[in-house]
Amino acid sequence: MEAEQRQRVEGLYGRHAAAVHAYARRRSDAGVADDVVMEVFVVACRRLDDVPEDALPWLLGCARRVMANQRRGAARAEALAEQIRGVAETTAVDVSDAGVLADALEQLPERDRELILLTAWEGLDLGRVAEVIGCSRGAAGVRLHRARKRLRQALGRPGSPRDPSPRSEMA
């Protein structure tokens, strides 16, 4: 970053960080507000040529979008947890603990995790999942069924090794 650009970003931060923080703080907790301020000024740094002379409205608009993105991310995380809880209903494991879910997902092969996350996190239907992974809808359905089965196994026996038999899932 050139000295002139650095000076402009530092000036923007010095003049407007408190106002951006106050805006975010009125809409969230202190930790989130701190993250919003940092992200807003990262965006401002990357898009310095787009920041108008009267920067505060632009920065507050950026903060609004950052917070909307965070809310959408939190909603996706909750949707993922809900879907995984649904998959785990047949197990005796309490999946209300995010650590249990994370551990179970970590035990899965990458291709299984991807399928589960595409459906649960991204909210894609089977046809769109098939498009993403480059296979037919039928193959995606079979792979997803197997991935969910392995997730149930991982949740039922958190310390158990992965199912070593990948069979012919690469079709």
C-alpha positions as CSV (number, residue, x, y, z in Angstrom):
1,M,0.0,0.0,0.0
2,E,1.4,3.4,-1.0
3,A,2.0,6.0,1.7
4,E,-0.8,8.2,0.4
5,Q,-3.3,5.4,0.4
6,R,-2.2,4.3,3.9
7,Q,-2.6,7.9,5.1
8,R,-6.2,8.1,3.7
9,V,-7.2,4.8,5.3
10,E,-5.8,5.9,8.6
11,G,-7.6,9.2,8.3
12,L,-10.9,7.5,7.5
13,Y,-10.4,5.1,10.5
14,G,-9.5,8.0,12.8
15,R,-12.5,10.1,11.8
16,H,-15.2,7.4,11.4
17,A,-14.3,4.2,13.3
18,A,-16.2,5.4,16.5
19,A,-19.3,6.2,14.5
20,V,-19.2,2.8,12.6
21,H,-18.7,1.0,15.9
22,A,-21.6,2.9,17.5
23,Y,-23.8,2.0,14.6
24,A,-22.9,-1.7,14.8
25,R,-23.1,-1.7,18.6
26,R,-26.7,-0.5,18.5
27,R,-27.5,-3.5,16.4
28,S,-25.4,-6.2,18.0
29,D,-23.1,-7.0,20.9
30,A,-19.7,-5.5,21.4
31,G,-17.7,-8.4,19.9
32,V,-19.7,-8.4,16.7
33,A,-19.4,-4.6,16.6
34,D,-15.6,-4.9,16.8
35,D,-15.6,-7.4,14.0
36,V,-17.9,-5.2,11.8
37,V,-15.6,-2.2,12.2
38,M,-12.5,-4.2,11.2
39,E,-14.3,-5.7,8.2
40,V,-15.7,-2.3,7.1
41,F,-12.2,-0.8,7.1
42,V,-10.8,-3.8,5.2
43,V,-13.4,-3.3,2.6
44,A,-12.7,0.5,2.5
45,C,-9.0,-0.3,2.1
46,R,-9.6,-2.6,-0.8
47,R,-12.1,-0.3,-2.4
48,L,-10.4,3.0,-1.5
49,D,-11.2,4.5,-4.9
50,D,-14.9,3.9,-4.4
51,V,-15.0,5.7,-1.0
52,P,-16.6,9.1,-1.6
53,E,-15.3,12.3,0.0
54,D,-18.3,12.2,2.5
55,A,-17.3,8.7,3.6
56,L,-19.5,8.2,6.6
57,P,-22.7,7.2,4.8
58,W,-20.7,4.9,2.5
59,L,-19.0,3.3,5.6
60,L,-22.3,2.8,7.4
61,G,-23.8,1.2,4.3
62,C,-20.9,-1.1,4.2
63,A,-21.4,-1.9,7.9
64,R,-25.0,-2.6,7.2
65,R,-24.1,-5.1,4.5
66,V,-21.4,-6.7,6.6
67,M,-23.9,-7.3,9.4
68,A,-26.5,-8.7,6.9
69,N,-23.8,-11.1,5.7
70,Q,-23.1,-12.1,9.3
71,R,-26.8,-12.7,10.0
72,R,-27.1,-14.8,6.8
73,G,-24.0,-16.8,7.9
74,A,-25.5,-17.4,11.3
75,A,-28.8,-18.5,9.8
76,R,-26.9,-20.9,7.5
77,A,-25.1,-22.3,10.5
78,E,-28.3,-22.8,12.4
79,A,-29.9,-24.5,9.3
80,L,-26.9,-26.8,9.1
81,A,-27.2,-27.7,12.8
82,E,-30.9,-28.3,12.3
83,Q,-30.3,-30.6,9.3
84,I,-27.6,-32.5,11.1
85,R,-29.8,-32.9,14.1
86,G,-32.4,-34.3,11.8
87,V,-29.9,-36.8,10.4
88,A,-28.9,-37.7,13.9
89,E,-32.4,-38.3,15.3
90,T,-31.9,-42.0,15.0
91,T,-28.8,-41.9,17.2
92,A,-28.6,-41.7,20.9
93,V,-26.1,-38.9,20.8
94,D,-27.0,-35.4,22.0
95,V,-26.2,-33.2,19.0
96,S,-27.1,-29.9,20.6
97,D,-23.4,-29.5,21.3
98,A,-21.8,-27.9,18.3
99,G,-18.5,-29.7,19.2
100,V,-20.2,-33.1,18.7
101,L,-21.4,-32.0,15.3
102,A,-18.0,-30.6,14.3
103,D,-16.3,-33.8,15.5
104,A,-18.7,-36.0,13.5
105,L,-18.3,-33.9,10.4
106,E,-14.5,-34.0,10.8
107,Q,-14.5,-37.8,10.9
108,L,-16.1,-37.9,7.4
109,P,-14.2,-38.0,4.2
110,E,-14.1,-34.7,2.4
111,R,-16.5,-35.8,-0.3
112,D,-19.1,-36.7,2.3
113,R,-18.7,-33.4,4.2
114,E,-19.1,-31.5,0.9
115,L,-22.3,-33.2,0.1
116,I,-23.8,-32.7,3.5
117,L,-22.7,-29.0,3.6
118,L,-24.0,-28.3,0.1
119,T,-27.5,-29.5,1.1
120,A,-27.5,-28.3,4.7
121,W,-25.4,-25.2,4.7
122,E,-25.9,-23.9,1.1
123,G,-29.5,-25.2,0.9
124,L,-29.1,-26.7,-2.5
125,D,-31.5,-29.3,-3.8
126,L,-30.3,-32.6,-5.1
127,G,-30.3,-31.4,-8.8
128,R,-28.1,-28.4,-8.0
129,V,-25.8,-30.6,-5.8
130,A,-25.4,-32.9,-8.7
131,E,-24.4,-29.9,-10.9
132,V,-21.9,-28.7,-8.4
133,I,-20.1,-32.1,-7.9
134,G,-20.4,-33.0,-11.6
135,C,-22.5,-36.1,-11.6
136,S,-26.1,-37.2,-12.3
137,R,-28.9,-36.5,-9.9
138,G,-29.2,-40.2,-9.2
139,A,-25.6,-40.5,-8.4
140,A,-25.7,-37.4,-6.1
141,G,-28.7,-39.0,-4.3
142,V,-26.9,-42.2,-3.7
143,R,-23.7,-40.4,-2.5
144,L,-25.8,-38.1,-0.2
145,H,-27.6,-41.1,1.3
146,R,-24.2,-42.8,2.0
147,A,-22.8,-39.6,3.4
148,R,-25.7,-39.2,5.8
149,K,-25.4,-42.8,6.8
150,R,-21.7,-42.3,7.6
151,L,-22.6,-39.1,9.5
152,R,-25.1,-41.1,11.6
153,Q,-22.4,-43.6,12.3
154,A,-20.0,-40.9,13.3
155,L,-22.6,-39.4,15.6
156,G,-23.4,-42.8,17.1
157,R,-19.8,-43.7,17.8
158,P,-17.9,-40.4,18.0
159,G,-14.5,-42.1,18.3
160,S,-15.0,-44.7,15.7
161,P,-12.9,-44.9,12.6
162,R,-14.3,-43.8,9.3
163,D,-16.1,-46.4,7.1
164,P,-13.0,-47.5,5.1
165,S,-15.0,-48.8,2.1
166,P,-15.6,-46.0,-0.4
167,R,-17.2,-48.5,-2.8
168,S,-18.0,-47.1,-6.2
169,E,-19.1,-43.6,-5.2
170,M,-17.0,-41.9,-7.8
171,A,-19.5,-42.7,-10.6
